[in-house]
Amino acid sequence: MDEVEWTQRQPKPEDLRVGLISWAGSYLTFETYKNTVSATAKGLGRRQTWEILVSNEHEAQAVVRLRSVQGLYLLCEPNGTLCYGRPKSSHHGCFLLRFHRNGKWTLQCVISGRYLESDGEDAFCTSRVLSAYHMWTPRPALHVHVILYSPLTHCYARADPTMGRVWVDAPIPCHQECGFLLHFQDGCYHLETSNHCFVSHIDRLVSQPSSQTAFHMQVRPGGLVALSDGEGGMLYPQGSRLLLGLGSSPHRGEEWFILRHCPTWVTLRSKARKFLSILYDFEVYAASDHITPMSLFQFECDNENPSLQLRSANGCYLAQRHHRTVMADGHPLESDTFFRVHWNCGKIILQSPNGRFLGITAGGLLMANATIPGPNEEFGIRLANRPFIVLRGRYGYIGTSSEHDLMQCNMDQPDCIHLLPCRQGIYHFQAQGGSFWSITSFGTFRPWGKFALNFCIELQGSNLLTVLAPNGFYMRSDRSGTLLADSEDITKECIWEF
């Protein structure tokens, strides 16, 4: 098969969002009903999330605007107070962002020259003399399940549990070993691998988080990050095998990685239980009994648009071609690469741009033939690079709390939900201790059940899903913080980022 370069996608808005932590440990917060900005929140939520819009960047500084998730801008008034709204001039709402060697940021109002600061409760711009009170720690606001891409080597970080190391040598991030959980604790970050080990200062994976797994992070707008031990050592790929380890002399920006949300890779299985695979360069057949690299497809779906694109490991997209055949030779902007998605009890039905449904011919070839979908047009779908999921809803992550015996949905630190596949689209949810999720008669959940229950997962976007709980209702986040399964319809609170 011809080599097709795996291209990095352009940054999405969520890649450019951060939380800003003051010297007091509180977050810069958008106060919805007061037209003010405070710094009292202790966790990173929607109102503490800011999109960094860069108009000019040069080395250690950039001119930026801060935009809230609600679409309004952080503005500095002549008297030093902060509010939000729409800029009234070309420089209104502009700040000079400086990146400091300790990973902190300072934001200086371009018009007044005053620095953004906090007294631990309120935020304002009154002083032109730089001090520790003006330092803000940026925390990436993207989902904690991430991949690390090296722009210099054009490869992704990959954990090697057998060797106990991490290599930066994966050209395509299609395997679970390329995914990491980014834990934020006490101002530092811990990188957890897919088999629940931690990247450490000693260039080896260790089983428990500690001071030896804590890294300081430098953040640049657009998801560019660098990790250090705080004592001069930087984490970067080294040697001919590109071992990820600490060193003191990175060259040409070796220490910088692009942080992205972990992509979703899936397998598709026909009614005859054969995996869709790419054969003979670009033809797609349901002919394989086993999963191979050519059986993996990246699930790319804009949540604003119900159309799906399936990107194969050869770098191309499935596309409808002449005589209704489907080939893996499409490019991202081609209209023939967009398929409409229909779900049926955890199975997926794909409708081509010509209105016909994808099915398997007697010879095993994937074609868009049927005008009405039947069992031959239903495909079993399974997450290929996710042995577990971490779910984030409107109010935070799903997790457990020592203060509650029920599962919560407003946590700053998430719990992993281990997936035990039992049928296509149906999974058992297993808690971190090995017990199963159980559901009460009130539609609430506990993480210490003895018996496995069936949960149906349906993908709603590239990194979005819904969960149909064992009681027949959709699982949703509730403003009270308690996770519930009581929704008959899919609402915004039923959509989970994973």
C-alpha positions in Angstrom: 0.0 0.0 0.0 1.3 3.5 -0.8 2.4 5.5 2.2 0.0 8.3 3.0 1.3 10.9 5.5 -0.8 11.0 8.7 -1.7 14.7 9.0 -2.4 16.5 12.2 -5.8 18.1 12.2 -6.2 21.9 12.8 -6.8 22.9 16.5 -10.4 22.9 17.6 -11.7 25.5 20.0 -11.4 23.2 23.0 -7.6 22.8 22.3 -7.2 26.6 22.9 -9.1 26.7 26.2 -7.5 27.0 29.6 -8.4 27.6 33.2 -6.3 30.4 34.9 -5.3 29.7 38.5 -4.4 32.6 40.8 -1.6 32.7 43.4 -4.3 31.8 46.0 -5.2 28.6 44.1 -8.6 29.8 42.8 -9.8 30.1 39.2 -10.7 33.2 37.2 -14.4 32.8 36.9 -17.1 34.2 34.6 -20.0 35.3 36.9 -23.0 34.8 34.8 -25.6 37.0 36.4 -23.4 39.8 37.8 -21.4 41.1 34.7 -18.3 40.6 36.7 -15.3 38.3 36.9 -14.1 36.8 40.2 -11.4 34.4 41.4 -13.1 32.3 44.1 -13.8 28.9 42.4 -11.7 26.0 43.5 -12.3 23.8 40.5 -12.3 24.0 36.7 -15.8 24.1 35.2 -17.5 25.8 32.3 -17.5 29.3 34.0 -13.7 28.9 34.7 -12.9 28.0 31.1 -11.4 30.6 28.8 -10.5 30.4 25.1 -7.2 32.1 24.3 -7.5 34.0 21.0 -4.1 35.0 19.7 -3.7 37.9 17.3 0.1 38.2 17.5 2.6 35.8 19.0 6.4 36.2 19.2 8.7 34.0 21.3 7.9 34.6 25.0 4.8 36.8 24.5 1.6 37.2 22.6 -1.3 39.6 22.2 -4.5 37.8 23.1 -8.1 38.1 24.0 -9.9 35.9 26.6 -13.3 34.6 25.6 -15.6 32.7 27.9 -17.5 29.5 26.9 -20.6 31.8 26.7 -18.9 33.7 23.9 -18.2 37.0 25.8 -14.8 38.6 26.2 -12.9 39.6 29.3 -12.7 43.4 29.3 -10.8 45.8 31.5 -12.5 49.1 32.3 -10.6 52.4 32.8 -11.0 52.2 36.6 -9.4 48.8 36.7 -12.6 46.7 37.2 -13.2 43.7 35.0 -16.4 42.8 33.2 -17.3 40.9 30.1 -19.0 41.8 26.8 -18.0 42.7 23.3 -14.9 44.7 22.5 -15.6 48.3 21.5 -12.3 49.0 19.7 -9.4 47.1 18.1 -7.5 47.1 21.4 -10.4 46.8 23.9 -10.1 43.5 25.7 -6.5 42.8 24.4 -3.9 41.6 26.9 -0.1 41.2 26.5 0.4 37.6 27.5 3.9 36.8 28.7 5.2 33.3 29.3 7.5 33.0 32.3 10.2 30.3 32.8 8.4 28.9 35.8 5.3 28.1 33.6 3.3 31.0 34.9 1.5 33.6 32.8 1.0 37.3 33.3 -1.7 39.3 31.4 -1.2 43.0 31.0 -4.0 45.2 29.6 -2.7 46.6 26.3 -4.6 49.9 26.8 -3.8 50.7 30.4 -0.6 48.8 31.0 -2.1 47.3 34.2 -1.7 43.6 35.1 -4.6 41.2 35.7 -4.4 40.1 39.4 -6.5 38.7 42.2 -6.7 39.2 45.9 -8.0 35.6 46.3 -11.7 36.6 45.8 -12.0 39.4 43.2 -10.1 40.0 40.0 -9.0 43.4 38.7 -6.4 45.4 36.8 -5.0 48.2 38.9 -1.2 47.8 39.2 1.5 48.5 36.6 4.3 47.1 38.9 4.7 43.3 38.4 4.5 41.1 41.4 3.6 37.5 42.5 0.0 38.5 42.7 -0.1 38.9 38.9 1.1 35.4 38.2 -1.5 32.9 36.8 -1.0 29.2 36.3 -2.6 28.0 33.0 -4.4 24.6 33.2 -5.5 23.1 29.8 -9.2 22.7 29.9 -9.5 19.9 27.4 -10.6 16.4 28.5 -8.0 14.6 30.6 -7.7 11.6 28.1 -5.0 13.0 25.8 -2.4 12.1 23.2 1.0 13.8 22.9 2.3 14.6 19.4 5.9 15.7 18.8 6.0 18.2 15.9 9.7 17.6 15.5 9.6 13.8 15.1 6.1 13.8 13.6 5.2 10.9 16.0 3.1 10.3 19.0 4.1 9.2 22.5 3.4 5.5 23.1 3.6 3.6 26.4 5.4 0.3 26.3 4.1 -1.7 29.3 6.4 -4.6 28.6 9.6 -2.5 28.7 8.2 -0.1 31.3 9.1 2.9 29.0 7.5 5.5 26.8 8.7 5.9 23.2 7.8 8.8 20.9 7.6 6.6 17.8 4.0 6.0 16.9 3.1 7.5 13.4 -0.6 7.0 14.0 -2.3 7.3 17.4 -4.7 4.3 16.8 -3.7 2.1 19.7 -4.7 2.4 23.4 -1.0 2.8 24.4 -1.0 6.2 22.8 -3.6 7.5 25.2 -2.6 9.1 28.6 -4.6 10.5 31.5 -3.5 13.9 32.5 -4.0 14.3 36.3 -3.7 17.8 37.8 -2.8 17.8 41.5 -1.3 20.5 43.7 -0.2 22.6 40.7 1.6 19.6 39.0 0.7 17.0 36.4 0.9 13.2 36.5 0.8 11.3 33.2 -1.0 7.9 33.6 -0.8 5.3 30.9 -3.6 3.1 29.6 -2.5 0.2 31.8 -2.5 2.6 34.8 1.2 3.2 35.3 2.8 6.6 35.6 5.6 8.4 33.7 8.4 9.2 36.2 11.5 11.2 36.5 13.7 8.1 36.3 12.6 7.3 32.6 10.6 4.3 33.7 6.9 3.7 34.3 6.0 3.3 38.0 2.8 1.9 39.6 1.9 4.7 41.9 1.8 8.6 41.6 4.3 10.4 43.8 6.6 13.4 43.8 8.7 11.4 41.3 5.8 11.4 38.8 4.9 15.1 39.3 5.8 17.4 36.4 5.5 21.1 35.9 3.9 22.2 32.6 4.6 25.1 30.4 1.6 26.0 28.2 1.3 27.9 25.0 -1.9 28.8 23.2 -3.0 26.1 20.7 -2.2 23.2 23.0 1.6 23.3 22.9 3.0 22.0 26.2 6.4 21.1 27.7 6.9 19.1 30.9 9.7 19.6 33.4 10.8 18.3 36.8 11.1 21.8 38.2 14.8 21.5 38.6 16.0 22.1 35.1 15.2 18.7 33.6 12.8 18.6 30.5 10.9 15.7 29.2 11.7 15.0 25.5 12.5 12.1 23.1 16.1 11.0 23.2 18.4 8.6 21.4 17.8 6.7 18.2 14.7 4.9 19.6 13.2 8.2 20.8 12.9 7.2 24.5 10.8 9.8 26.4 13.0 10.9 29.3 14.3 13.8 31.4 17.3 15.7 30.0 18.8 19.1 30.4 19.7 19.9 26.8 16.8 19.6 24.3 17.6 20.9 20.8 15.4 22.7 18.3 12.3 22.5 20.5 12.4 18.8 21.2 10.7 19.4 24.5 7.5 20.8 23.0 4.4 18.5 22.4 1.0 19.2 21.0 -1.6 18.1 23.5 -4.8 16.8 21.9 -7.9 15.0 23.0 -7.5 11.2 22.5 -9.1 10.3 19.2 -11.8 7.6 18.9 -10.9 4.5 16.9 -13.5 1.8 16.2 -13.9 -1.5 14.5 -17.0 -2.4 12.4 -18.3 -5.9 12.1 -20.8 -7.3 9.6 -23.8 -9.5 10.2 -21.5 -12.4 9.4 -19.2 -11.3 12.2 -16.4 -10.3 9.8 -14.4 -7.1 10.4 -14.4 -4.4 7.8 -10.9 -4.2 6.6 -9.0 -2.5 3.7 -7.6 -5.0 1.2 -5.9 -4.5 -2.1 -4.7 -1.0 -1.4 -8.1 0.8 -1.1 -11.0 -1.7 -1.4 -13.1 -2.3 1.7 -14.2 -5.9 2.5 -15.9 -7.6 5.4 -13.6 -10.6 5.3 -11.4 -10.6 8.3 -11.9 -12.8 11.4 -9.3 -10.9 13.4 -8.5 -7.2 14.0 -5.6 -5.9 12.0 -4.3 -2.3 11.6 -6.4 -2.1 8.4 -9.5 -2.9 10.5 -9.2 0.3 12.5 -11.1 3.5 11.6 -11.0 6.9 13.3 -14.6 8.0 14.1 -14.8 11.7 13.1 -18.2 13.3 13.6 -19.0 17.0 14.3 -21.6 17.2 17.0 -23.2 20.1 15.1 -23.6 17.9 12.1 -24.9 14.3 12.1 -22.5 13.3 9.3 -19.7 10.9 10.0 -16.3 10.4 8.4 -14.3 7.2 8.9 -10.6 7.7 8.5 -8.6 4.6 7.9 -5.0 3.8 9.1 -3.8 4.5 5.6 -4.6 8.2 6.2 -7.5 8.3 3.8 -11.3 8.4 4.4 -14.0 6.0 3.3 -15.8 7.5 0.3 -18.6 6.4 -2.0 -17.2 5.9 -5.6 -18.6 4.8 -8.9 -21.0 1.9 -9.1 -21.8 2.5 -5.4 -18.6 0.9 -4.2 -17.0 2.4 -1.1 -13.2 2.9 -1.2 -10.6 4.0 1.4 -9.2 6.7 -0.9 -11.1 9.8 0.1 -9.8 13.2 1.3 -11.3 15.2 4.3 -13.1 17.8 2.3 -14.8 15.5 -0.2 -18.5 15.4 0.1 -18.5 11.7 -0.8 -16.7 11.0 2.5 -19.6 12.1 4.7 -22.1 9.4 5.8 -25.3 9.9 7.8 -25.4 7.9 11.0 -28.4 5.9 12.3 -28.4 3.8 15.5 -30.3 0.7 16.3 -29.8 -0.9 19.7 -26.1 -0.2 19.8 -25.5 -1.1 16.1 -24.7 1.5 13.5 -26.3 2.1 10.1 -24.5 4.3 7.5 -26.2 6.2 4.8 -24.2 7.4 1.8 -24.5 10.8 0.2 -26.7 9.3 -2.6 -29.2 8.2 0.1 -28.5 4.5 -0.1 -27.3 2.4 2.9 -24.0 0.7 3.2 -24.1 -3.1 3.2 -22.0 -6.2 2.3 -22.3 -8.0 -1.0 -22.2 -11.7 -1.3 -18.5 -11.4 -2.1 -17.8 -9.4 1.0 -17.4 -6.0 -0.7 -18.7 -2.9 1.1 -21.2 -1.1 -1.2 -24.0 1.5 -0.9 -26.9 -0.5 -2.4 -29.9 -0.7 -0.2 -32.7 1.8 -0.3 -34.1 0.5 3.0 -31.8 -0.8 5.7 -32.0 -4.3 7.0 -29.8 -6.6 9.1 -27.2 -6.7 6.3 -26.8 -2.9 6.7 -26.3 -3.0 10.4 -22.8 -3.0 11.7 -21.6 -3.9 15.1 -19.3 -1.1 16.4 -16.7 -1.4 19.2 -14.3 1.1 20.7 -10.8 -0.2 19.6 -8.5 2.1 21.6 -10.4 2.5 24.8 -10.1 -0.2 27.5 -11.8 2.4 29.7 -13.6 5.7 29.4 -13.6 8.9 31.4 -16.9 10.8 31.2 -17.3 14.6 31.5 -20.7 16.2 31.4 -22.1 19.7 31.8 -21.1 20.0 35.5 -17.8 18.0 35.6 -16.5 14.5 35.5 -18.1 11.3 36.7 -16.4 10.0 39.8 -16.7 9.0 43.5 -16.5 11.1 46.5 -15.8 10.3 50.2 -18.7 12.5 51.1 -21.3 10.6 49.0 -22.1 6.9 48.5 -23.7 7.6 45.1 -21.8 8.3 41.8 -21.3 12.0 41.3 -21.1 14.0 38.0 -19.5 17.3 39.1 -16.0 16.1 40.1 -12.8 17.9 39.2 -10.9 14.5 39.3 -12.5 11.7 37.4 -12.8 7.9 37.9 -12.0 5.5 35.1 -14.9 3.3 33.9 -13.4 0.0 32.6 -15.3 -1.4 29.7 -16.1 -5.1 29.5 -17.6 -5.7 26.0 -20.3 -8.3 26.0 -22.2 -7.6 22.7 -21.9 -5.0 19.9 -22.5 -1.6 21.5 -23.2 -3.2 24.9 -20.7 -3.0 27.7 -20.4 -3.8 31.4 -19.2 -0.9 33.5 -16.5 -1.8 36.0 -15.3 0.5 38.7 -11.6 0.9 39.5 -11.6 -1.5 42.4 -13.0 -4.3 40.2 -16.6 -4.2 41.3 -19.4 -3.4 38.9 -21.7 -0.4 38.6 -25.1 -1.0 40.1 -28.3 1.1 39.7 -30.9 1.9 42.3 -34.7 2.1 41.9 -34.3 5.9 41.9 -32.0 5.8 38.8 -28.8 6.6 40.8 -25.6 4.6 40.7 -23.2 3.0 43.1 -19.7 1.6 42.1 -19.7 -1.5 44.3 -22.2 -3.9 42.6 -21.5 -7.6 42.5 -23.2 -8.3 39.2 -22.4 -7.0 35.7 -25.2 -4.9 34.1 -25.7 -3.9 30.5 -25.0 -0.4 29.3 -25.5 0.6 25.7 -23.1 3.2 24.3 -24.0 5.3 21.2 -21.5 7.7 19.8 -22.8 11.2 19.2 -19.6 12.9 18.0 -15.9 12.4 17.6 -15.5 12.3 21.4 -19.2 12.4 22.5 -21.5 9.6 23.5 -24.7 8.8 25.2 -25.3 5.9 27.6 -28.6 3.9 27.8 -28.6 2.6 31.4 -30.0 -0.9 32.4 -33.3 0.7 33.5 -34.0 1.8 29.9 -33.3 5.6 30.5 -30.5 7.7 29.3 -27.8 8.6 31.9 -27.5 12.3 32.5 -25.7 14.9 34.6 -27.8 16.7 37.2 -27.2 20.2 38.7 -27.3 18.7 42.2 -24.1 16.7 41.3 -25.8 13.3 41.5 -25.5 11.1 38.4 -29.0 10.0 37.2 -30.5 7.7 34.6 -34.1 9.1 34.2 -34.2 10.7 30.8 -36.4 9.3 28.0 -35.0 11.6 25.4 -31.4 12.7 24.6 -30.9 16.2 26.1 -27.8 18.3 26.5 -27.3 16.8 30.0 -27.3 13.3 28.4 -24.2 14.0 26.2 -20.9 12.9 27.7 -17.4 13.8 26.5 -15.1 10.8 26.7 
